[in-house]
Amino acid sequence: MKHKLAAALLIGMFASTGAQADGVVTNVQIAGIINDGTVVRITTTGAKTGGPACNTGPNFAIQVTNTTVISMVMTAYAQGKQVNIGGSGACTYHAGTENITFIQY
């Protein structure tokens, strides 16, 4: 069920933006989560491939209103799951942190 949710989320985001993920981390764990009330920022354990010049590391951001992705992030963090995360190529939610396009277990 979780894989189907991730796939549906991924397809929906690509369909709505028409873009490919720019920065990607694969088979990593979420190392930290910061919620400032507007944006949730995530750091990961692995190296990032690609990514926009505005991004300063294996960091991603998501708006707090995107409860589906935040729920997946929190579950992965709490259970120590390996994840794949892709970014949009933009850092509009938080300076130096790429916007999340998808997360999958």
Stockholm file with secondary structure:
# STOCKHOLM 1.0

chainA/1-105         MKHKLAAALLIGMFASTGAQADGVVTNVQIAGIINDGTVVRITTTGAKTGGPACNTGPNFAIQVTNTTVISMVMTAYAQGKQVNIGGSGACTYHAGTENITFIQY
#=GR chainA/1-105 SS CHHHHHHHHHHHHHHHHCCCCSSEEEEECEEEEEECSSEEEEEESSCCBSCCTTCCSSEEEEETTCHHHHHHHHHHHHHTCCEEEEECSCCCSBTTBEEEEEEEC
#=GC SS_cons         CHHHHHHHHHHHHHHHHCCCCSSEEEEECEEEEEECSSEEEEEESSCCBSCCTTCCSSEEEEETTCHHHHHHHHHHHHHTCCEEEEECSCCCSBTTBEEEEEEEC
//
